[in-house]
């Protein structure tokens, strides 16, 4: 089977790594890909948002399945362009992808489906949460507990196009639950927790994510099925009733509150960096599941969750999230992999035969171990091998969940 993977980040590198293990895979192609993805398949200089060029590439290569990673091309309707021309696609069409592309639309779907979520507020008063309605690369949410935070949040939110959504601030434990969907059915992946703030102690500005771990304690198979029945399946039914069935990964950001789980947001794709922790724990043939979902029939497909735990630490540019870094040589990837870590490349490029920085979040370093404590120790030991000018990372990824065992 020939697969075209669309995207160029750490999430796509993790997908390339996992898909390359499938027995049925004969060729893996990526557009545009990155130096890490190039280790698993052939990269092509085609932008992820260029539907026409992707269609030409898919036809030229004779691909059997296109897997679209990032949210921007999904919200822009790239899956529709490919699907309508006969290319099998794993990823929702434009109408279904609105569940991420518009916070207001997501609220409408949840209201119809009876899915608990944060209450909308008529005016912005602390405590509250301010959200940009459209795509914001994970940086459009502002938690405002004080008047000062509200003033700063409103000022920052003004930089985003479109309307703002104001809602109540929910307290509890946040969980990311990803499910592979065929329009009606949903298969859960390991629940994860990500770390959005830039600095230790959940301080600083929001980012696309500075790390993640999986699984989340207490969310076993029975509880995952309960959450799917409570959240994902009603959302799928509501979207299907609109004539816009959702085929792809439906990612629910949940808050486990004292009153039960409530949805913070929906995303229409694999999470980043959650995917880098979730995929190493997948037992079974991921490619088989994606093909079945794209065909609209997941019945009979099973994916298990492996025992153990995975921890991912994002190594970012010094100025991230305000600015990235480009052109600096990256040292230590081979050394990190030599100690057993998976190094998923995100903001990288190859120049003069060397892997160099090319973005904000540069690398995702993932370790898998029998326990969360061991996975965390291994991840940070591998991160210590990485270096480039200004490299930084949070030092508290999965710290609380692992019992506060610090690794220095």
Buried (B, 14 or more C-beta within 10 A) or exposed (E): BBBBBBBBBBBBBBBBBBBBEBEEBEBBBBBBBBBBBBEBBEBBEBEBBBBEBBBEBBEEBEBBBBBBBBBBBBBBBBBBBBBEEEBBBBBBBBBBBBBBBBBBBBBBBBEBBEBBBBEEBEEBEBBBBBBBBBBBBBBBBBBBEEEEBBEBBBEBBEEBEBEBBBBBBBEBBBBBBBBBBBBBBBBBBBBBBBBBBBBBEEEBBBBBBBBBBBBBEEBEEEBBEEBBEBBBBBBBBBBBEBEBBBBBBBBBBBBBBEEEBBBBBBBBBBBBBBBBBBBBBBEBBBBBBBBBBBEEBBEEBEBEBBEBBBBBBBBBBEEBBEEBBEEBEBBBBEBBBEEEBBBBBBBBBBEEEEBBBBBBBBBBBBBBBEEBBBBBBBBBBBBBBBBBEEBBBBBBBBBEBBEEEEBE
